[in-house]
Amino acid sequence: MKNQCLYYDLLDDEVEERLSKNPNLLRSDIEGKKIKPKWVVIDEVQKIPRLLDVIQSLIVKDKIKFILTGSSARKLKINGANLLAGRAFDYRLYPFSFIELAENFNLKDALNYGLLPGATLFKEKNDKVKYLKSYISTYVKTEIQMEQVVRKLDPFKNFLEVCAQMNGKLLNFSKIGKEVGVDTKTIITYYQILEDTYLGFMLPAFHTSLRKSILLTPKFYFFDTGVKRALEQTLLSDVVPSTSYYGEVFEHFVISEIYKLNHYYEADYKLSYFSTKDGLEVDLVLSRGKKEVIFIEIKSSEKIDQVEVNKLAKLTANTKIKTYYLSLDPIAQAFAGVRCLLWSDGIKEIFEEAK
């Protein structure tokens, strides 16, 4: 099997320098093998955009199969690189999901330290904290500083902390800009960088032509609760149940789980949130076209809040909208069309029915 696979790590300075000077050496390496490799694996391929032209030729003419990995598409987009349209499948790897971890999943750890593989491997709190701090430091150094994504690094570092504090909240780009010390356009660019480097995702407002009062301001969520807490420097303090902060982190966790599973199951849901000027709000909306819509309210309470359920039922009354109330209450119930389920059971049901 070893002879059937050729591996390149572009984080290795010597490997990167060699292929960067002459990308065609990739073809020479393959042709020089006595047994043609079935697979060629290239890690951090975005570091040498010109390599993709050679790769395309090898795919088309020589039928070589490639596994190309990377942590950022931004450099490829900016340099107008060959993105192998029609010749490659695009997959994204996220932190572990609760489904993958199964019996090894621990909600307390997930809320405090997230589900990055490294964070789940360590048993001691101090090790988890050190790992997450190192992850953030590496991101800034490797993805931002070395790739020269931003001209000035200090404002971007300040932005990351403010952005973490604004996680899941309605975004005011102008206000954030004043706090960081840059203009609004720069803040918008910063958020685009976070999306391009897969550190998070925008959650737009759900909108139909029938809802004139919809607030169109987006929200932003980091891809992992541990990374978000590392950026806002709260890792040393545990997430305490029955607090507003616990509710925010739990909501973030559930939304990020649905986000990653939506990609893995290829459910093709568009994710958004619902909020009006009258104060009506739904944490998450899943939609496919105009006919299929799911409203999801997320609560960290161990008992169903009947008042909140009634609000949700009233909001979706006389519509075809499926409605879920996900919480820590293990007892499955239904009220006026609202499915009240334990968060994990609810997520599984949603994607089971999406097939």
Secondary structure by P-SEA (a helix, b strand, c coil): ccccbbbbccccaaaaaaaaaccaaaaaaaaaccccccbbbbccccccccaaaaaaaaaaccbbbbbbbbccaaaaaaaccccccccbbbbbbcccccccccccccaaaaaaccccccccccccaaaaaaaaaaaaaaaaacccccccccccaaaaaaaaaaaaaaccccccaaaaaaaacccaaaaaaaaaaaaaaccbbbbbccccccccccccbbbbbcccaaaaaaaacccccccccccaaaaaaaaaaaaaaaaaaaaaaccccccbbbbccccccccbbbbccccbbbbbbbbccccccaaaaaaaaaaaccccbbbbbbccccccccccccccccaaaaaaaaaaaac
